[in-house]
Amino acid sequence: MNHSRKRAEAFLKEYGIHVSCLDSDLLVENFISEMEKGLTGEDSSLAMIPTFIDSDQMVPKNEPVIVIDAGGTNLRACSVVIDEKSNVVTENFAKRRMPGIDGQLSAEQFYAELCDFILPLVNCSDRIGFCFSYPVEILPSRDGKLLQWTKEVDVPEVVGTLIGEGLLSALAQRGHAGKQVVILNDTVATLLAGKTEGEKRKCSSYIGYILGTGTNTAYVELNSSITKRTDLPHDGHQIINTESGNFSKFARGEIDLRFDSTTNDPGCYAFEKMISGAYLGPLCLELLKTAVEDGILSSRLIDLAMTWDTLSTKDMDDFLGNPFLPDSPFADPSIDQDDREMLVHLFSGVVARAAMLSAVNISAAVLKSGQGRNCLNPVCINIDGSTFYKTNWFESRVEAYLRTQLLDAGVYYDLVFVENAPIIGAAIAGLTS
């Protein structure tokens, strides 16, 4: 091991960032414990939100469904048909800016814009699957009450109201009554989209995992374990939205805590702030500044780093892929060869920890499902998100940790990627729920 790597590893261990500081088995246990508490209504960092969607429903073939996907910036819509071979055919695709992102709207204006957008599709089907990626409380009717807007959408009158009910009412006023709508979030949609691959493999259960700007997980749980509700059929099961980015039962180091204090919501979503795309770059900038203060990096780097308001995850990751990119924040000639080498070791340590924590999250969901004990019927894990797939060395590290945490314990799984998962999952929800 060369000198710079030894110094980097010592620094990462001192601040609790090195993967050797993590007990993955204990973390999985803690994660499952929080899941169980959230299901029983005890105090937990995991909300464990019931969706009232059953993943085992057979998907009707060759039946059209209208799909709406309300993401962070864009609103998408199309018609979808799933054929007898589980191939997904999308037509009439349209995209526009999310209503309310460019200025405040009233509820009436919001639903008017939403209806205008989907009117070309409205005669395709009476079923609507609405992937709505904002905080909602899902009701047994599979409608969703908006808890708050995020991502700069400004439609205050809609907060606290039912999204599906509002849409159906607006459509009825335009002469299109009789529609049915299912509200679900993108993680649940990702799980359902995995059925298009998992059914071919005869998978025993399904996981939806997202690691992009943020992170979240959905899995299938027995109703008998969801004791915080008394209105569920005891012998059934349904998809649970864990809100896993808020997991908090683990130790954080000084750099993690210092970085957390600079965010808009200190103390919240601590897990997400250690693994997701919105935070990995800024966390690495906080690490860089600490390394300069501790003499691990040259003091000349502090003047450069102080000129950066933040460091994007993309810029950090681009540097890991090629430390000599000419259009990088690290192209400054004051960063010499030794500093570049040290930064690669430091940043890759942050990525390695994020990969292990991601594997802990996925493993906990698989184990809590109670499935995958037969190699013929693995658990299907559909993973979506640019941070997972585009971050250097990330995907391979997660797979290595999963092999240790699951396969070595005799639990079988199948990792899949389904393109346009939110749209496909919303289509399945609209057709089956």
N, C-alpha and C positions, 0 to 999 in steps of 0.2 A: 504494500500500500504506500503511495507516495505521500510526501510531507503535507501538501495542501489538503489532501483528502482526510488525513488523520486529524488535522486542525479543524476542518469543517465538521467532522463527525463529533469531535469533542465539544465544539460549540453547540451543535444541534442537541446533543445529549444534555448539556448544561441547562438548556432552555426547554427541555421536554418535547422537542420536535422530532428527534430521531425515532425511527420505527421501533427500535429496541426499547424505547420507553413505554411502549404500549403492550398491554397484555390482551391479545386479541380474544382469547377464550373468555376472560373476565368481561371484556367489553360486550361480547355477544350475550353473555348471561345478563348483564345490566340492561342491554337493549330489550331483550325478551321480557325482563321484569317490568320495565316501563310500559311495554306493550300490554302486558297483562293488567297492570294497574289502570291504564287508560281504558281498557275494555270493561272494567268493573266500576269505573267512575271514581276511583281513588285519585289523589293528587299525582299527576304524572306530567312529564315533559312532552309526552306524545298524546295528541288529541284523540287518535283512534276513532275517526269519524265513520259511522256506518253510511253506506251508499244505497242500500236497499236494491242493489243490482246483483243478480245471481250469475256467476260466470259459466254455469253449466247449461244454460238454456241453449237449445239448438238454434243455430242461425238460419232463418228462412233463406232459401236460395232463390235467386232471380226475382227478388222483390225489391223495388226501389225505395230509397229513404232519402230524405233531405238532411244534409249535414251542415251545421254551422260551427265554426271554430273561432272563438273569440280569444285571441292571444294577447301578448303584451302591447304590440303596436298595430297589428293588422287584424282585420276581420275577414275570414274566408268562408266561402259557401260553395256547395256543389251537390249534385245528386250522385248516389252510390248504389251500385248493384253488386252483390256477391254471388258469383255463379256456382254451379254444382261442384266445381273443382276448387272452391274457396278462392278463386281469383277475384280481385277487386277491380271493378270498372267504375271510374269516375267520369262524370260528364258535367257540362255547364259550369265549369270552375270559374269563380270570380273572387276578386280580392280588392279591399279598400282599406283606408285608415279606420281604426277603431273609433266609432262615434264617441265624442266627448274627450278625445285626446288632444284636440286642437282648440279647446275652449269649452266653457260650461254649457251644458244643455239641460233643459227640463226633461222630466220623465216622458212627456208626450213627444218631445222632439227626438229623444233617444229611440223610442220604439218606432216612430215614424221613419227614421233613417234605417233602422234595422229591417222594417217591413219593405221599404223601397228596395233595399239591397237584395232580398230574397224573393221578391215578386216574380222574377223570371223562372224561379224554381217551384213556385207554390203549387202548381198543378201536377208536379211529378209524383207526389205521395202525400198521404195524410199523416205519415210518421216523420218526426223530426228528432234527430240526435244533436244535442247542443253541448259541445265541449266548451265550457266556460271557465277560463283559467284565472278566476278571482276568488277570494275567500267567501264561501257560501256554506250555509247549513242545509244539508240535504234532508228532505222530508220523506216519509213513507210513500207519498205520491210521486216521488222522484223529481219533484220540483226543487228549486234551490232558493233559499232566502239569502240575499246579498248582505254580508256582514260589513264589508267595507270595499271601496275601490282601491286598487293599487295601480302602479305603472302609469301614473299621471292622468288617469281617466277622471273626468270631472262631471258627474251626473248625480248630485247629492240626493235628489228626490227618489232615486231608485234604491238607495241604501235602506235595508230593512224590509224590502218588498220581495215578492216572488217573481223571479226572472221569467220562468215559463208561463206563469199566469199573465204577466204583462204582455209577453209576446203574443200569446193566443188571443188575448182580448183585442190587441191592436189589429191582428189579422182578421178577426171576426168583424170588426168595424169596417173593414175593407171588403167584406163579402166572402171571406175564406174561413168559415167556422168549421168545427169538427176535426181539427188537427189534434194530434197527441205529441207531447214533447217530453224528452228525458234530459235532465241536466246532470252533467258529470264533469269532473276536472280532467286535466291532461294526463295525470298519472294513472287514473282509473281507465282512461281511454287507451293508454299505452298497454296496460294489462290486457284489456279486451282485444286489442289488435294482435297480441301474441297468439290468440286462439287460431288465427289464420295459418300459423305455422305449427303451433302446438298440437292441434287436432290431428295433423298428419303423423305426428310423432307419438300419438296416444299419451300425451302428457297427463300427469295426475293432478296438477294444479298450476296456477299461474301467478307470476309476480310482474308488476310494472315498476320500473326504476328509471327515474330521470335524474341526470346530472348535466345540467347546462348552466345557465345563469344562476339558477337555484337548484334545489334538490328535493326529491320527495319519493315516497314508496307506497305502493298499494299491493295488497295480497288478499287471499281468500281465507275467511275465518268462519268457524262454526257459530251459528246463532246462540248455541248454548253457552258459549264463552263470553258473549256480549251481555253481561248481567246488568249493565247500567241502563238497559232498556227492558221493559216488561211486555212489549207488544210484538215480539218476534216469534214466529213458529219455531218451537224448540228443536225440531229435527232438520231445520234448513241451514243454509250458509249464505254468505254474501261477501262482496268485496269491501275491504276496509281501506280508507285513506288514512295512513298513519301520521301524516305531517311530520315526517322523520327529520326534516331539517332543524327541528327544535330540540332534538335529543340532547340531554345535558348531563347525563350521569357518567362523566369522565373528567379526568384532571386536565387542566389547561396550564400552559406555561406562562411565564412573564410576558413574552412577546405576544402571545395570543390575547392575553388580557389587555395589554397596552393597545393592540390593534382594535379590539372590541370596543374600547372606550372612545375610539375615533369614529365609530359608525353611527348611523342615525338612530339605532335601537339597541344601545348597550345592554348586554345580558340576555337578549333574545336571539334565538336561532344560532346558538353558539356552534352547533355541529355544522350547519350550512356554511358558516364563516371560515371553517377549516378545510372545506373540500370543494366548494362550488366556484363557478367561473366568475361570479361577481366579486369574489373576495381573494382568490389565490394570488393574483398580481399585487393588490394593495397590501396583503399580508407579507409578501416577499419584500416589498419596499420597507416595511417596518423592520423586518429581519435585517435587511441591508444596513439600515441606519444603526441598529444595535451592534452589528458586526463591526462597523466603523468605530463606534464608541469603544468597543472592546479590543480594538487593535487587530482584528482578524482581517480586515480590509484596510487599504491605504487611506490615510486621512484625507487625501485629495478627493476621495469619492463623496465625502460628506457635503462639500460645496455643490457638487453636481446633483446629488440626491435632493438637497434642499430646494433646488429649482423645480422639482417635479411635484405637482399637486397630488399625483397618484401614479401608479404603475399598473397598466392594464394587464390582465391575465394573458392576452394575446401577445403583448410585447415581451412579457416574461417567458412565455412558452416559445416564441420565435427565437429568443436568445438561446434557450436550451437546445433548440434544433440546429442553430448556427450562430455561435458566439461572435461571428465576424460580419453580420449583416450590415450593409452600409447605411440603411435608412432606419436603424434601430436607435432607441435612446441610449443604448450601450455602445454606439459607434464613436463616442467621444474619445479622442486620442489620449486623454488623461488616464483612461482605464488601461493599465498595462496587462501583459500576459499573465502575471501571477494573480492579479485581481479577477481576470476573466475565468481562470481555472477555478478559483475559490468560489466565485458566484455560481458556476455550473454545479459544483458540489452542494452548495447551500440551497439553491433553488430546487435541485432534484431531490433533496431531502424533504422539502415541503411537499412535493408531488408524491413522493413515495409514501409519506404519512397519509396524505389524502386518499391514495389508492387503497391502503390498508383499511382506513375507516369506511370507505365505500364498500369494501368486501365484508366488513363487519355488519354493516347495514343490510346488505343483501342476504348474508348468511342468516341473520336473525329472522328475517322475513320467511326464508325457506324453512328453517327449523320450526318456526311458530306455526307454519301451515300444517305441519305433521305429515307431509307427503314426500315423495321422492325416495322412498326406501327400497323400491324395486328398480333395477337398472332398465327394465323394459318400459317403465312409466316415470320418467324424470319430471321434475318441476320445470316448467317453461319460464325463463326469465327474459322478458323483452326490455331491452335497455335503449333509452333514447337520450339525446343531449350531446351537444358539441363538445363540452368539456370532457366527457368520457371518451369520445372517439378521436378527438383532435389533439389533446394534450400529449406531448411526447412521453412515451413509455408508460402511459397510464393504463390503457386497456390490458396490456400484457401483464402488468403488475397485479391488477385486480384479479385476473384469471389465475395467476400463481397463488395468490392468497386464498381464493375460493377453493382451489384444489386441496389446499391444506385444511381449510376449515370445514369443507363439506365432503368431498370425495374420500378423503382419508378416514372420515367418520361413517362412510357407507351411505351417504346421502347423494342422490344423483340429480343432475340438473342439465338443462340445455339452454345455452345463451343464444338469443336470436336478436336480429335487428329488423324491424318492419318499417319501411319507409312510409312517411305520412301517417304515423301511428295515431295522432289525435283525430284525424279524419276517419280512419278505418274503425277505431274504437268507438267513436261517436255513432258511426253507422250501425255497428253491432248493437250498441245500447238502444238506439232508436228502433231497431228491428225486433229485439228480444224482450225489452222491458216495457 
